[in-house]
Amino acid sequence: MNGQNRKDILPGMTVDIVLKADQKTGKLTRGIVKDILTKSVTHPHGIKVRLTDGQIGRVQGIHST
């Protein structure tokens, strides 16, 4: 799963996101989803989420628990 479909992401899931500051380098940050911020069903750059530690970014990968 690539993180472009809102239905694939639920609070409590472990995901890799790219932070706004890391978009040029593509550096990924792993964390647990607290809130889903994107309202649309899909987004070509990834669904925007807030992690439990407060960081916000677009989902690049979803990890099964």
C-alpha positions, 0 to 999 in steps of 0.5 A: 500500500502506497498511502494514496488512498484514504480508506487504507489508513486508520488511526493507530497504524504504523506508517512512514511519512515524508515531512514538509521539510524533507520533501526534497530529500525524501527522508522518511519518518516512521510513526503511529497515525493519530489523525487523518488530515486529508479530506479527499478520498485519494491524493497523488502525493500521499494522504496527510496525517498527524502522528501521535508525536505531533509531526505532520506529513504525507504517507509514503508507506503503510506497515502491517502490525 
